[in-house]
């Protein structure tokens, strides 16, 4: 995930330095409510009600980055991202 808003603060790292990469075994689909994550290892679904705040962008290398829309300042975004990292759906780098 690449943070495009310098207002977000995650620990000591500057937001534009934080990336969240979608795990290889996870499929992500954009839905009207936000994002739907599908874990191909255990077939579990995770619904993230993020609206248009979170987006997935595919890089030429094939990696998929989870991106935050510019201007977002939702407080619970940090908790949502931490939960996705904890579940192994995204990797922080």
N, C-alpha and C positions, 0 to 999 in steps of 0.2 A: 504494500500500500504506500502510495506516495502522498504525503500531506501537502496540499497546495495552499493551506491557510496558516499563516504564521501565528495566528491567535491560539491554535491548539497547542497544549503543552503536555508532553508525555515524558516524565522523568527529566533527566538532564540533557536528553537528546533534543536537538532542534527538530521541529516537525518536518522540514524538508529533507532531513537526513534519515528519517524513519521510513522503511518500506515493509509492507506486508505482502508476502507472496502466497498465492493459493497453493496449498499442498497438492502434489501430483495425483493423489488418489481421491481428490475432491472435485466434483463438478459443480459449477455455479451457473444459475440462470436468473436473468432479470425478470421480475414479476411486478405487477402494479403496486404491491405493498412494499417492495424492496428487493431483496435477494433470497433465493432458495439455494441452499447448499445440500448436495447429495454426497454422502460418504460411500464410495464404491466398495470399501472393505467390510462394512457392517450394514449397509443399505439404510442407514438412518438419514432422515431429513431434518434440516434445521432452517427455520424461517427467521429471517432478520427483517424486522419492520423498519426499514431505513428510508423508504421513499426513494428519492433521487440522490440522497446524500452519498451513498456508497455505489461505486461502479467498478467493474472489472475491465482491465485493459490488457490485451495480449501483446507481448513484445515480439519482435522478430525472432528472438531466441526461443520462443515457445513458452516462456514463463508468463504467468498471469499475475498482474499486480492488482491489488485492491486499492482503489483511489477514493479519497474524500473530496467531495465537491467544494470548490472555493467558497469561502464565506460562512461555512458551517461552524457553529460554536456550541453544539449540543453537549451538555455535561455528561450524559450517560454514554456517549460514544466511546470513551476510554474503557468503560466497563464492558461494552459489547465486544470491542476488539480484544480485550484481555480474555474474555470468555471463548472467543473463536480460537485464540492461540492456545488456551488451555485444552480445548477439545481437539487440537491438532489439525484444524481446518485451514488455518493460515500460519505462516512462519514469519517471525519477525527477523529482519536483517538490518 
